Amino acid sequence: MEQTVAQCLTAAIDSVTLINDINTNGSDSDYVEEGATQTEINDMVQRNVDHLEIILLYDGTNNKPNVVGSSNSKKTDCTNAITTGKAYIAAN
């Protein structure tokens, strides 16, 4: 069964939550393992940024939902998290 835009973006919110929490709490985030280096934290944020960027490019081909053509409000959350994640990495 093909995933809908809403299902896809709802799943993407996990990455949004992780990025925002790390941005707010840094190494004290619940998503960061104790003893993680800043490089490891940045890598984790980057993987989630990459994930969101890929999802936002889904255009309805290759059994992917048409996120590009969607007006789902969660797209804004994803876009904002990408910006936040890139800024976090640049600052750290």
Contacts in CASP RR format, 6 or more apart in sequence:
PFRMAT RR
TARGET T0000
AUTHOR 0000-0000-0000
METHOD contacts of the structure
MODEL  1
MEQTVAQCLTAAIDSVTLINDINTNGSDSDYVEEGATQTEINDMVQRNVD
HLEIILLYDGTNNKPNVVGSSNSKKTDCTNAITTGKAYIAAN
2 63 0 8 1.000
2 65 0 8 1.000
3 64 0 8 1.000
3 65 0 8 1.000
4 65 0 8 1.000
5 65 0 8 1.000
5 66 0 8 1.000
5 67 0 8 1.000
5 70 0 8 1.000
5 72 0 8 1.000
6 72 0 8 1.000
6 74 0 8 1.000
7 65 0 8 1.000
8 55 0 8 1.000
8 58 0 8 1.000
8 64 0 8 1.000
8 65 0 8 1.000
8 67 0 8 1.000
9 55 0 8 1.000
9 67 0 8 1.000
9 70 0 8 1.000
9 72 0 8 1.000
9 74 0 8 1.000
9 75 0 8 1.000
9 78 0 8 1.000
10 74 0 8 1.000
12 51 0 8 1.000
12 52 0 8 1.000
12 55 0 8 1.000
12 74 0 8 1.000
12 78 0 8 1.000
13 74 0 8 1.000
13 77 0 8 1.000
13 78 0 8 1.000
15 48 0 8 1.000
15 49 0 8 1.000
15 51 0 8 1.000
15 52 0 8 1.000
15 78 0 8 1.000
15 81 0 8 1.000
16 52 0 8 1.000
16 77 0 8 1.000
16 78 0 8 1.000
16 80 0 8 1.000
16 81 0 8 1.000
18 29 0 8 1.000
18 31 0 8 1.000
18 44 0 8 1.000
18 45 0 8 1.000
18 48 0 8 1.000
19 45 0 8 1.000
19 48 0 8 1.000
19 49 0 8 1.000
19 52 0 8 1.000
19 81 0 8 1.000
19 82 0 8 1.000
19 84 0 8 1.000
19 85 0 8 1.000
19 88 0 8 1.000
20 81 0 8 1.000
20 84 0 8 1.000
21 29 0 8 1.000
21 30 0 8 1.000
21 31 0 8 1.000
22 29 0 8 1.000
22 31 0 8 1.000
22 32 0 8 1.000
22 41 0 8 1.000
22 44 0 8 1.000
22 45 0 8 1.000
22 85 0 8 1.000
22 88 0 8 1.000
23 84 0 8 1.000
23 85 0 8 1.000
23 87 0 8 1.000
23 88 0 8 1.000
26 32 0 8 1.000
26 41 0 8 1.000
27 35 0 8 1.000
27 36 0 8 1.000
27 38 0 8 1.000
27 41 0 8 1.000
31 44 0 8 1.000
32 41 0 8 1.000
32 44 0 8 1.000
33 40 0 8 1.000
36 44 0 8 1.000
38 92 0 8 1.000
41 92 0 8 1.000
42 88 0 8 1.000
42 89 0 8 1.000
42 92 0 8 1.000
45 85 0 8 1.000
45 88 0 8 1.000
45 89 0 8 1.000
46 89 0 8 1.000
48 81 0 8 1.000
48 85 0 8 1.000
49 81 0 8 1.000
49 82 0 8 1.000
49 85 0 8 1.000
49 86 0 8 1.000
49 89 0 8 1.000
52 78 0 8 1.000
52 81 0 8 1.000
52 82 0 8 1.000
53 82 0 8 1.000
55 67 0 8 1.000
55 78 0 8 1.000
56 67 0 8 1.000
56 68 0 8 1.000
56 75 0 8 1.000
56 78 0 8 1.000
56 79 0 8 1.000
56 82 0 8 1.000
57 67 0 8 1.000
57 68 0 8 1.000
58 64 0 8 1.000
58 65 0 8 1.000
58 66 0 8 1.000
58 67 0 8 1.000
58 68 0 8 1.000
59 66 0 8 1.000
59 67 0 8 1.000
59 68 0 8 1.000
59 69 0 8 1.000
60 66 0 8 1.000
60 67 0 8 1.000
60 68 0 8 1.000
67 75 0 8 1.000
END
